[in-house]
Amino acid sequence: MSDIRLGIVGTNFVSDWLASAVGECDGVTLSGVYSRDKERGADFAARNGVEQSYTDYRAMLRNADAVYVASPTYRHCEQAVEAMDMGRDVLCEKMMAASYSQALRMRAAADRNGVLLLEAMRPDFDPSFAAIKSAMGKIGKIRRAHLEYCQYSSRYDAFKSGFVLNAFNPEICNSALADIGVYPLHTAIRLFGKPLDFKASAVFLENGFEGLGEITLAYSDMLCEITYSKITQSTSPSVIEGEDGSLVIDKIHGAKRIYVAYRNGVTEEVPFEYRPDNMIYELRAFRDMLLNRRSNSEYLAASVETVRIANEAYRMTGAIKYMNAELMK
């Protein structure tokens, strides 16, 4: 069987990571890169050994079997739907869509065209996720979880100096939740399912950008707290608390270490394969789902639910008023 020809949308560092992962993924080749900026596209293609760069999106799609969408979040829906309507499978960067209505349109496009739509949510496919799921059985009935990702953004210093880069621009639907908080939120939904209810709070910068926040998910017999930030750096781990012990995860978005801390003081390491360049796992999963036409319903359901909660959180905290409503339609 011939290789899957994968086109790339977007030329930022995440696309570089994906291109590097393709080099280690049998059965996938890069057929093209799309960028509105001809020079940036050509530079990306030369840097990553991509066959051709395009400024015409449909032209790139005609030379591809599937597409990796890594454009700004507000463009995900338009570009993914266009690709799926041309019969192309889609691997879409997080957060999958800028709004819940867009996420629903994307899922509908996948259904009507019989193609694969998968969010590029790395923790889903990292070996640490399976290790967490397995180890949860060691800690008894789970009563509380605290999942967090707080990372001081390299672009925050520019913001404090008066330069507002896209990463801190709420008008194009950017937020700490969409960029950082999506990891623990999505992971919580994958681990514990759809919550019965939730509440959210946030801290805003002077331009209305949501810099950090918290979301508490309520279940029938437990609570899950989601903590995220782009303006502070945390050294705290994520913890899942059961009646017999706790599961401690150093980094929920890509763990290096996981261990069980039992009530009697004994600790037990949880083994799993670790590699920092973990994008290879999501790419292999996408390839295998595509080749074997395996269902991705559990992943897609979690992605859509994550967008739903994020949108409702924006309304609860007031973040929505700083975002361009036209880009969320």
N, C-alpha and C positions, 0 to 999 in steps of 0.2 A: 504494500500500500504506500502511495506517495505521501510525503510530509504534508502536514497542515500548514498552509500558507497564512501567516499571521501578520496583519497590518497593525500599525501603532498610531494612535491619535494622541498627540502631545509630545513635547520634547524636553520635559523637565527631568529632574534627577530620578524620579520614580520610573520614568520610561527607560532611563539608562539601566536601572536595576533589572527591569523586565527583560531588556535586550541581553543583559549578561546571563540571566536565568535561561533564556532560550538556547544559549550556547551550551548548556548542560542538559538540555531536555531533548532526548531522542524523539523524532517524529514531528518536530516543529521547526519551521524556518521563518525568518522575517522576510516578508515580501515587499514591504513598503512602510513609509512613515508619512503621515499627513501633518502639515503645519501651514497656518495662514502666512507665516513668514518664510519666504523661499530660502533665504540664507540659513536660518536656524534649522530648517528641515534638511537642507543639504549637509550642514555640519553634523547633525545628529546621524544621518545615514552614513557619512564617511567614518565617524567615530565608532559606530557600532556594526559596521559591515552590512548595512541594510541595502538591498538591491536597488531601491529607487525611492526618491522623495517626491511628494505630491503637494500641490496647493489646491487641487481639485479632489474633494473628499470621495465623490462617487467613482472617480477614476481609480483611486486607491482600492475601493471596495470591489471593483470589477476584477482586480488582480489578487484578491484575497479570499480565503475560505472562512476566516474568522477575524475579529478585530478586538484589540485591547484599547479601551477608551480611558485615557488619562488626562482629559481636558479638565478645565474648571467644572466644579460640580453642577453649576446651573446649565451647562451644555450637555451633560450626560444623557438626558432623556432624548433630546432632539437627535443626537448623533447615534445613540444606541437603537432607537426606533427606526431611523433611516437604514441602518445596517441590517437590522432584522427583517425589514420589509424587502430587502434585497436577498434574503435567504442566508444571511451571514450569522454565525454564532458570535456571541459577545461576552467578553470578560471585561467587566466595568469596575473602575477604581471606586474605592469608598469615598465619601458616602454615596450610595448608589444613585440618589436623586436629591434635588434641592427641596422637593415637596412630596407629600404623600400621594397627591394626585398624579404626579409625574411617575412615581414608582409603580402605581397601578397601571398606567399606560404602558410602561415598559414591560411589565409582566403580561399584559394583554397582547402586546406585540409578539412576545416570545410564544405565547399559546397559539395565536392564529397562524403564525408562520412555521410552527413546529421546529423552532431552533432553541439553542441553549443560551440562557442568560444567567451569568454567574457573577456575583460581586467578588472583587479581588480583596477579600478579607483574610489577610495572612494568618491570623490566629486560628481560624477555622481549620486550616490544613497543616499547621505546624504540629509536629509530633507531641508537643507539650499539651495540646488540647486533649488528645486521646488519653494522655497520662493523667490529666486532671479528672476527666470523666471516670476513669477507672479507680483512681484513689479516693474519689468522693464516697465510695462504698466502705471505706475504712473508718470514717469519722461519725458514723451513726446518723440519726435524723438531723438534717440540716435545718438550722433555725435562723441563721443570719449570714450574709456575705457582704464583704466590702471589696469592691473591685475599683482600682484606680489607675490613672495614667496622667501624671502631671509632669510636663516637660517644658522647661523654659525655652521659648522659641528663639532660634538664631536671628530671626527678623524683628524681635521685640526691641532690641537696642536701636535699630533704625527708626522704629515707631517713636521711641522716647526722644529721639533726636529731631523729630518732625517730619520724617519720611514715612508715609503710610503706603506700604507695599500691599499687594493683593492679599497676602496671607492675613492681613489685619484690616481688610476692607469689608464691612458688613453689607454694603450695597450690592455686592455680587454674591451674596448668600454665604459668605464665609463666617465661621464661628469656631470657637474652641471645641464645641460639641461636634461639629461636622468634621473637624480635622483630627482631634485627639480623643474626645469623649466617645466617639463612635466605636472605638475598640472595646472598652469595657462594657458599653451598653449592648453591643451586638453579642459579645461573649456571654453576658448574663442571660440574654434571651435564648441563646443556643443551649446553655446549661440548665436553665430553670423554666423556660417557656414564656408564654405571654402572660404578663402580670394582670392581676385583677384591677389594679389602680396604680397611680404613681403621682408624685409631686416633684416640682423642680424649682430651683433657685439659682441665681447667677450674679456675677459681678461684671460690670461693664466699664470699658475704657471711655475716654472723653468723646470719641467719635461714634460711640454706640456699639463698638465691637464687644462681643461676649468673650471676656478673657478667661474666666473660669466658672465652674458651676458644679452643682450636685443634683442628682436625680435619685429618688428613693422609690424603688419598685416594691409594691405590696403583693404578696401571695397569700394563700389561705393559711399557711402555717410558718411563714418566714418573711424576712425583709432582705432586700438587696440594695445596698447603697453604691451608687456610681459617683466617683469623684474624678474630675478632670481639670486640666489647666494648661494654658500656653504662656502664662506669665509668672509661674513659680515652678520650682523643681522639687519633687518629693523624693524622699529616700524610703518611704514606707512601702511595704509589700501589699499585695492583695491577699485577703484571707477569707476562706470559707469555713464557717464555724458550725460544727455538728455537736451533738450531745456527748459524743465520746472523744472528741478531739477537733483539731483545726487543720485545715490544709493551707499551707503558706506558699504563695507564688510570688517570686521576686519581681517579675515583670509580666503583666497580663497580656501585653501585645507581642510577646516573644520571650518566653521564660528561659532563663539559664539554669535556675534551680527551683525545685519544688520539693517540699517535705511535709510529712505529717507530724504534728505535735499532739501527742495523746494527753489525756487528762492526768495521767500518772507521771508525767514528766519525760517519758520516753519519746524520742524523735526517730523518724524513719525516712530516709531519702527515697524519693520517687524517681526511678531511672527513665530516661528518654533521650533520644538523639537531639543534640543541639547544634545548630549552625546559625551564625549571625545573618547570613544571606538567605533568609527563609522564604523568599519569593518563589524559589524553585518548587516548593511543595504545592502552592496554589496553581502554578502553571501545569504541573504534572496532573493534578486533579482535573483541571479544565480539559487537558488533552484526553485523559482517560474517559471522562464523561462524554466528550464529543465522539470519540472513536467507538465507544461501546453503547452510545445513546443511553447512558445511565441517567436516572432521574436526579435532578438537583432540587427537588421540591422543598426539602427541609432547609436547605441553605437559602433559597429564594424567599421562603416564607419568613425566615428570621431577618433577612435584609429589608423586606417590605415593612415588617413590624418595627424595626429599628428606625426607619424613616418616619413612620407614623408617630412614634413616641417623641422623636426629635422635634418634629413639627409642633406637636402639642406642647412640648417643653418651651419652644420659642414663644408660644402664645402665653403660657403661664408666667414666664419671666419678663415678657415685654420685648424680647430680642427681635420679634417679628416686625416691629415698627421701624427698625433700622434697615430692613432688607427690602430690596426692590421686588415689589409684588409681581411685576410683569415677568421676572425671571423665574418665578415659582409657579406659574400657571401650567 
